[in-house]
Amino acid sequence: AQSVSQHNHHVILSEAASLELGCNYSYGGTVNLFWYVQYPGQHLQLLLKYFSGDPLVKGIKGFEAEFIKSKFSFNLRKPSVQWSDTAEYFCAVNNFGNEKLTFGTGTRLTIIP
Amino acid sequence: EAGVVQSPRYKIIEKKQPVAFWCNPISGHNTLYWYLQNLGQGPELLIRYENEEAVDDSQLPKDRFSAERLKGVDSTLKIQPAELGDSAVYLCASSLDPGTGNEQFFGPGTRLTVL
């Protein structure tokens, strides 16, 4: 069964710092990859997704993620974070042809003004 | 466009009581999902509907949990009887079609506390 690991449980950064959140998955077949974000008091929303093509995908609010198949990774990055990026970030994966999304445990990001 | 609507937002019950959660997906979305999210964890799928058919309920604890999606629109998830360990957030999501690339839109969730 697919599993997703997010190694950073809580990350604290100052504004303008660069961000990288790790995500690794276990199954090596064809996968679709997602990053969801949950801002305080709000529901989960899609940040970006990868299906095929360019392994570097860009999402909303200046976020991007790079799919590295050989490392089973899909790390999330942002060059300069803002206080408004404080949220919980979830990586999710589904195997091609299977609707089931498997989520990681999430990374809580706190940005200090 | 209205998002996924869930009610109630919060529910506190005593153990062994029944409880039901309601979800109204985005209009036109054929696929509906119920997820369970425990504290400090990511969402875990309980059941997936395509229209009114439950196509994946392998993770649903059928001894106490049940779900229905009559007419392929609204859905209800029920727990009877509730146990202390059922305290969690129950999320509903919907997507337009059952393609694996389709974005799932999540509702705000129902936070259940079982005393």
Interface residues (C-beta under 8 A of the other chain):
Chain A: V4 N32 Y36 Q42 H43 L44 Q45 L46 K49 F51 F90 A92 N94 F96 G97 N98 E99 K100 L101 F103 G104 T105 G106
Chain B: G3 V4 T31 G40 Q41 G42 P43 E44 L45 R48 V55 D56 L91 A93 P98 T100 G101 E103 Q104 F105 F106 G107 P108 G109
